[in-house]
Amino acid sequence: MCVSHDSLENHYKVNFMLMQHHKYSLSDLENMIPWERQVYLGLLTQYLKEESERQQKEHARLKSRM
């Protein structure tokens, strides 16, 4: 069900976030192989980090125009 270094509580929290914010279904998540889940979580983490950096740059750019 979950990777050994992943607590059960964290497993459910991540599932909830993936369902609420990223539109995964519970059956999609439950049918993932543990390593597949880790790959998708890694890609999502990378995407969110890049998106945050992009927004910070855009905010700084807009602030510098004032």
ABEGO torsion letter per residue (X at the ends): XBBAABBAAAAAAAAAAAAAAAGBBAAAAAABBAAAAAAAAAAAAAAAAAAAAAAAAAAAAAAAAX
